[in-house]
Amino acid sequence: MTSERTITIGDEVTRAWLNKYQGWEEPYRTTPGHILRLARRPPMATITKWTGLGPGSSVIEVGCGGGAFGLALAVLGASVVLLDIDENVMASAQANVKALSRRLGRQLPVQLVTADLLHYDGEEKFDMCISDGLIEHWRDPEQRLTVLRAHAALVGPGGFVAVTIPNNYHPWSQRWEAQGWPWTKSDNPLCEAKLSYQELAGELQRAGLSDVMVDGYLVWDTLSKWPKSKLRQWLVRALKLILGYDRVGPWPLPRRTRLKWGTCLLGIGRRPG
Ligand SMILES: C[S@@+](CC[C@H](N)C(=O)[O-])C[C@H]1O[C@@H](n2cnc3c(N)ncnc32)[C@H](O)[C@@H]1O
């Protein structure tokens, strides 16, 4: 299931990820339960609706960490490659593949690759390349463009690139920063870029993609994002249940509200065919 490659680590941000992860409790841990819920929810519903991809499609998730997005798509029938530079996180992705396959009673078609996205020499072209919370760690726009182009290079003509980033223009961002949110602190080597939804759309276009759309999601997580509290997380879960979030997606919020109050943004573009 796993294929190792010669890993070239050529850039500062990637090195910072590897250093931070050594002996550090992984902040992006995901569980099979979370992946199964994600498969039914926005942004997954938006991605499948917008791209039209479904069972049998081929997908690569880059910078996959525990593999939440790629594995949710595998649950929905896609054949998936998970790629990350860090072998520790690949071990957790592998554990998720095993646990999900056991739970679903079928082997998920997932291949794991440990490699640097920026020096990846795989020849396969996919229907979609997706990343979740990756590109914003390159604060330099030109470097970010290189990263986006590396996504686009992995899809065939007509294929899709989908990226998610935190919405660092969220109306409460400054409040979270004042309360100690670590990811926008400039002394953090992995400090995130601040990108509006218009800027995200522009960057996808600059990377050569067309038919670009951007949406906001995880609006209700505004209430529980930071500081973390179990109680508030449970309250948001209850709220989502009451609102029927699993059944009806981001309803009843209009797109304008999702773009403003969503704690995350999703951007999708298409490689011209
Ligand atoms: C913010 S984490 C996101 C993990 C996962 N997508 C999630 O949201 O749970 C970024 C991930 O990208 C990986 N990464 C960083 N630079 C990379 C590179 N150049 N090639 C492949 N993976 C990389 C890190 O090891 C880390 O697992």
The ligand as a Gaussian input file, in Angstrom:
#p B3LYP/6-31G(d) Opt

LIG

0 1
 C       -1.258000      21.832000       7.681000
 S       -0.801000      20.165000       7.464000
 C       -2.281000      19.618000       6.701000
 C       -2.503000      18.152000       6.883000
 C       -3.865000      17.685000       6.373000
 N       -4.083000      18.074000       5.015000
 C       -4.966000      18.190000       7.263000
 O       -5.490000      19.281000       7.022000
 O       -5.298000      17.516000       8.218000
 C        0.342000      20.246000       6.113000
 C        0.889000      18.909000       5.688000
 O        1.657000      19.098000       4.498000
 C        2.824000      18.328000       4.572000
 N        3.812000      18.961000       3.702000
 C        4.447000      20.130000       3.902000
 N        5.248000      20.404000       2.863000
 C        5.109000      19.384000       1.976000
 C        5.668000      19.100000       0.713000
 N        6.550000      19.914000       0.132000
 N        5.310000      17.961000       0.090000
 C        4.424000      17.113000       0.650000
 N        3.863000      17.323000       1.854000
 C        4.193000      18.457000       2.521000
 C        3.195000      18.307000       6.041000
 O        4.000000      17.194000       6.360000
 C        1.810000      18.260000       6.708000
 O        1.390000      16.944000       6.945000

